[in-house]
């Protein structure tokens, strides 16, 4: 019995699952899940990835701002490392969630494959 199919009754095939896996792991977490029809998981993964990226970007801007102020002798340094660490953790969580979804997509595609008939002699 095949597992739950992805979007709108379409059967998930191995090539689509593989491509979704590659997009999820090598490009943007959540984008491959969306391509495979896992909309809730995909949107959650994409949201986490964007939040994590935003935190890392905020850390970088804060760090560069501090360096600029120090070069001009305006202020003493304050640690903003927590911002980058939080961003990395949130982004890693998104990536791990995308990995789990990708593995389930591959398993679903494998379960949807028709059985291989023995060769006729």
C-alpha positions as CSV (number, residue, x, y, z in Angstrom):
1,X,0.0,0.0,0.0
2,X,1.6,3.3,-1.1
3,X,2.1,6.0,1.6
4,X,0.5,9.4,1.5
5,X,1.1,11.0,-1.9
6,X,2.2,14.5,-2.2
7,X,0.2,17.4,-3.7
8,X,-3.2,16.8,-5.2
9,X,-3.1,13.1,-5.6
10,X,0.1,13.0,-7.7
11,X,2.4,10.1,-7.0
12,X,5.9,11.1,-5.9
13,X,8.5,9.6,-8.2
14,X,12.1,9.0,-7.5
15,X,13.6,11.7,-9.7
16,X,11.3,14.4,-8.1
17,X,12.2,13.2,-4.6
18,X,15.9,13.2,-5.5
19,X,15.7,16.7,-6.9
20,X,13.8,17.9,-3.9
21,X,16.4,16.4,-1.7
22,X,19.2,18.2,-3.5
23,X,17.4,21.5,-3.5
24,X,16.7,21.1,0.3
25,X,20.2,20.3,1.2
26,X,22.4,22.2,-1.3
27,X,20.3,25.3,-2.1
28,X,17.6,26.5,0.3
29,X,16.1,24.5,3.1
30,X,12.3,24.3,2.5
31,X,12.4,25.0,-1.2
32,X,12.7,21.3,-2.1
33,X,9.9,20.4,0.3
34,X,7.7,23.0,-1.4
35,X,8.6,21.5,-4.8
36,X,7.5,18.1,-3.6
37,X,4.2,19.3,-2.3
38,X,5.0,19.3,1.4
39,X,3.7,22.9,1.9
40,X,3.4,23.2,5.6
41,X,6.9,21.6,6.2
42,X,8.4,23.6,3.4
43,X,7.0,26.9,4.6
44,X,8.2,26.2,8.1
45,X,11.7,25.2,6.9
46,X,11.9,28.2,4.7
47,X,10.8,30.6,7.4
48,X,13.4,29.2,9.8
49,X,16.1,29.4,7.2
50,X,15.2,33.1,6.5
51,X,15.0,33.9,10.2
52,X,18.4,32.3,10.8
53,X,19.9,34.1,7.8
54,X,18.4,37.4,9.1
55,X,20.0,36.9,12.5
56,X,23.4,36.1,10.9
57,X,23.1,39.2,8.8
58,X,22.2,41.3,11.8
59,X,25.2,39.9,13.6
60,X,27.5,40.8,10.7
61,X,26.1,44.4,10.5
62,X,26.4,44.9,14.2
63,X,30.0,43.5,14.2
64,X,31.0,45.8,11.3
65,X,29.4,48.7,13.0
66,X,31.4,48.1,16.1
67,X,34.6,47.7,14.2
68,X,33.9,51.0,12.4
69,X,33.2,52.8,15.7
70,X,36.3,51.4,17.3
71,X,38.4,52.6,14.4
72,X,37.1,56.1,15.1
73,X,37.6,55.7,18.8
74,X,33.9,56.2,19.6
75,X,32.9,53.3,21.8
76,X,34.1,50.2,23.6
77,X,33.3,46.8,22.2
78,X,30.2,44.9,23.2
79,X,29.8,41.2,22.4
80,X,27.3,40.5,19.7
81,X,28.4,36.9,19.2
82,X,25.1,35.6,20.6
83,X,23.3,37.0,17.6
84,X,25.4,35.0,15.1
85,X,25.2,31.9,17.3
86,X,21.4,32.1,17.5
87,X,21.2,32.6,13.7
88,X,23.4,29.6,13.1
89,X,21.4,27.4,15.4
90,X,18.1,28.5,13.8
91,X,19.5,27.9,10.3
92,X,20.9,24.5,11.3
93,X,17.5,23.5,12.7
94,X,15.9,24.4,9.4
95,X,18.5,22.4,7.6
96,X,18.0,19.3,9.8
97,X,14.2,19.5,9.4
98,X,14.7,19.7,5.7
99,X,17.0,16.7,5.8
100,X,14.3,14.7,7.7
101,X,11.6,15.7,5.2
102,X,13.9,14.9,2.3
103,X,14.6,11.4,3.6
104,X,10.8,10.8,4.1
105,X,10.3,12.0,0.5
106,X,12.8,9.5,-0.8
107,X,11.2,6.7,1.2
108,X,7.7,7.7,-0.1
109,X,9.0,7.6,-3.7
110,X,10.6,4.2,-3.1
111,X,7.3,2.9,-1.7
112,X,5.4,4.3,-4.7
113,X,7.6,2.5,-7.3
114,X,5.9,-0.4,-9.0
115,X,7.3,-3.8,-8.2
116,X,9.9,-5.1,-10.6
117,X,8.6,-8.1,-12.6
118,X,10.9,-11.1,-13.1
119,X,12.4,-11.3,-16.6
120,X,10.5,-13.5,-19.1
121,X,12.3,-16.4,-20.5
